[in-house]
Amino acid sequence: MARDGAALRAAAGIAGLAAAAAAAASLRDPLASMASYTGALMALNQLVPPLLLAALPRSRSAAVGAAAVLFDPILSLATFGALSAAVSLPGLLNPTLAGALYAAPLGALELLTGLMIWAQVMPATRRIHADWRVALLVWVGTLPMTVVAVVWMMAPAVIYTPYLDVICRWDVPPLVDQKWAGFVMLVAGMPLQLAAAWVLLGLGESTTARRPGDTGRCAA
């Protein structure tokens, strides 16, 4: 069993690195559309993090302990929500600040915040013991991304210009491309929300220690 677990962790890590490399290459594609660009960002933010975190051993290793500050629940919640809103709705920011944000390595920022929020539900990095608190934290954290996705799909005008210069690969109007990008974002956020529901239902691995003599069964 130990060997099987190590093999699965290694496979998850390799898959995560491969997905990260593919997404990073997509971000550098000069012919990327808004939908494909968003898909690459969402891959770094929502697909790669759980794979990389699944590669970590369940034991509290020194590396996991050193990342405790980075995976702080409140810091993760605030950072993930703020980046989701700032990147997707640059009009909310000062033009200079928005320009500086889009000049930064967005892929790396999306990967970092994705690791932070996914760490709240993964067994090796989970910090909160109460299942309902984990679920609430994740649902609140993903709310800005969900709202942004709906705004992109419903907006009467293109929102991301002039900060992001992309073309419409499929020869569709920019507004339609933005609506597809919003749909991609909405779908990409669902696995994390489902993971929170999984934890809330008690189906995930709890970090709460079992008391001596507790068999885990309901009393008769």
C-alpha positions in Angstrom: 0.0 0.0 0.0 2.8 2.4 0.8 4.4 1.8 -2.6 1.0 2.3 -4.3 0.6 5.6 -2.4 4.0 6.8 -3.4 3.4 5.9 -7.0 0.1 7.8 -7.0 1.7 10.8 -5.5 4.5 10.7 -8.1 2.0 10.4 -10.9 0.1 13.4 -9.5 3.2 15.5 -9.3 4.3 14.6 -12.9 0.8 15.3 -14.2 0.8 18.7 -12.4 4.2 19.7 -13.8 3.1 18.6 -17.3 -0.1 20.6 -17.0 1.8 23.6 -15.7 4.2 23.5 -18.6 1.4 23.2 -21.2 -0.5 26.1 -19.7 2.6 28.3 -19.5 3.3 27.6 -23.2 -0.3 28.5 -24.0 0.1 31.9 -22.3 3.0 32.7 -24.6 0.9 31.8 -27.7 0.8 35.0 -29.9 -2.5 33.8 -31.5 -4.3 33.1 -28.2 -7.9 34.2 -27.9 -9.4 35.5 -24.7 -11.1 32.1 -24.1 -7.9 30.1 -24.6 -5.9 32.6 -22.6 -8.4 32.3 -19.7 -8.3 28.5 -20.0 -4.5 28.5 -19.6 -4.8 30.8 -16.5 -7.5 28.6 -15.0 -5.4 25.5 -15.6 -2.6 27.1 -13.6 -5.1 28.3 -11.0 -7.4 25.3 -10.6 -6.0 22.2 -12.3 -2.3 22.2 -11.5 -2.5 23.1 -7.7 -4.5 20.0 -6.6 -2.2 17.7 -8.6 0.9 19.2 -7.1 -0.5 19.2 -3.5 -1.7 15.6 -4.0 2.0 14.7 -4.5 2.9 15.8 -1.0 3.1 13.1 1.7 0.5 13.1 4.4 3.1 13.3 7.1 3.9 16.7 8.4 7.2 17.2 6.7 9.6 20.1 7.2 8.7 21.4 3.7 5.0 21.4 4.5 5.7 23.1 7.9 7.7 25.8 6.3 4.8 26.6 4.0 2.4 27.0 6.9 2.5 30.8 6.7 1.9 30.7 2.9 -1.1 28.4 3.4 -2.7 30.5 6.2 -6.5 30.2 5.7 -7.3 33.9 6.0 -4.3 35.0 3.9 -5.3 32.4 1.2 -8.9 33.6 1.2 -8.0 37.3 0.8 -5.2 36.8 -1.8 -7.3 34.4 -4.0 -10.4 36.6 -3.9 -8.4 39.8 -4.5 -6.5 38.4 -7.5 -9.6 36.9 -9.0 -11.3 40.3 -9.0 -8.3 42.4 -10.0 -7.2 40.3 -13.0 -10.7 39.8 -14.3 -12.1 43.3 -13.7 -9.2 45.7 -14.2 -11.5 48.6 -14.6 -12.0 48.5 -10.8 -8.3 49.5 -10.3 -6.4 52.6 -10.9 -5.1 52.5 -14.5 -1.5 52.6 -13.4 -2.1 49.8 -10.9 -4.0 47.8 -13.5 -1.2 48.2 -16.0 1.4 47.1 -13.5 -0.7 44.0 -12.6 -1.0 43.0 -16.2 2.8 43.5 -16.7 3.4 41.0 -13.9 3.7 37.3 -14.5 0.0 36.5 -14.2 0.5 32.8 -14.7 2.8 32.6 -11.7 0.4 34.6 -9.6 -2.5 32.4 -10.6 -0.6 29.3 -9.7 0.5 30.7 -6.3 -3.1 31.7 -5.3 -4.4 28.5 -6.6 -2.0 26.6 -4.4 -3.0 28.7 -1.4 -6.8 28.1 -1.8 -6.5 24.4 -2.7 -4.2 23.8 0.3 -7.2 24.4 2.5 -8.9 21.2 1.4 -6.0 18.9 0.7 -5.0 16.5 3.5 -1.3 17.2 3.5 -1.7 21.0 3.9 -5.1 21.5 5.5 -5.0 23.9 8.5 -8.6 24.1 9.7 -10.0 21.1 11.6 -13.7 21.8 11.4 -15.1 20.5 8.1 -17.9 23.2 7.9 -15.3 26.0 8.3 -13.2 24.6 5.5 -16.2 24.5 3.2 -17.3 28.0 4.1 -13.8 29.4 3.6 -13.5 27.9 0.1 -17.0 28.9 -0.9 -16.5 32.5 0.2 -13.0 32.5 -1.5 -14.4 31.3 -4.8 -17.3 33.7 -4.8 -15.4 36.5 -6.6 -14.3 34.2 -9.4 -17.9 33.0 -9.8 -19.3 36.5 -9.9 -16.6 37.6 -12.4 -17.5 34.6 -14.6 -21.1 35.6 -14.6 -20.3 39.3 -15.3 -18.1 38.3 -18.3 -20.9 36.2 -19.7 -23.6 38.9 -19.2 -21.5 42.1 -19.8 -22.7 44.3 -22.8 -19.1 45.4 -23.6 -15.6 44.0 -23.5 -14.1 44.4 -20.0 -10.5 43.3 -20.2 -9.2 45.9 -22.8 -6.9 47.7 -23.1 -4.9 45.8 -20.5 -4.8 42.5 -22.4 -4.2 42.4 -26.1 -5.6 39.2 -27.5 -7.2 38.3 -30.8 -10.2 36.2 -31.6 -8.8 33.0 -33.0 -12.1 31.7 -34.2 -13.1 34.9 -36.0 -15.8 35.7 -33.5 -16.6 39.2 -32.1 -14.5 40.1 -29.0 -17.7 40.3 -26.8 -18.6 36.7 -27.8 -15.0 35.6 -27.0 -15.3 37.2 -23.6 -18.6 35.3 -22.9 -16.8 32.0 -23.7 -14.0 33.0 -21.5 -16.5 33.6 -18.7 -18.0 30.2 -19.2 -14.5 28.6 -19.1 -13.9 30.4 -15.8 -17.2 29.3 -14.3 -16.6 25.7 -15.2 -13.0 25.8 -13.9 -14.1 26.9 -10.5 -16.6 24.0 -10.0 -14.1 21.3 -8.9 -12.9 23.4 -6.0 -16.5 24.1 -4.9 -17.3 20.4 -5.2 -14.2 19.6 -3.1 -15.5 21.9 -0.4 -18.8 20.0 -0.5 -16.9 16.7 -0.3 -15.2 18.0 2.9 -18.5 19.3 4.3 -20.1 15.9 3.9 -17.3 14.3 5.8 -16.1 12.3 2.8 -12.6 13.8 2.8 -9.8 12.9 5.2 -10.3 14.9 8.4 -7.4 16.4 10.3 -9.2 16.1 13.6 -7.6 13.4 15.8 -9.8 10.6 17.0 -10.2 10.2 20.7 -9.0 7.0 22.4 -11.7 4.4 22.3 -13.6 6.2 19.6 -14.5 3.6 16.9 -16.1 6.3 14.7 -19.5 4.6 14.9 -22.7 6.3 16.0 -24.0 5.5 19.4 -26.8 3.0 19.6 
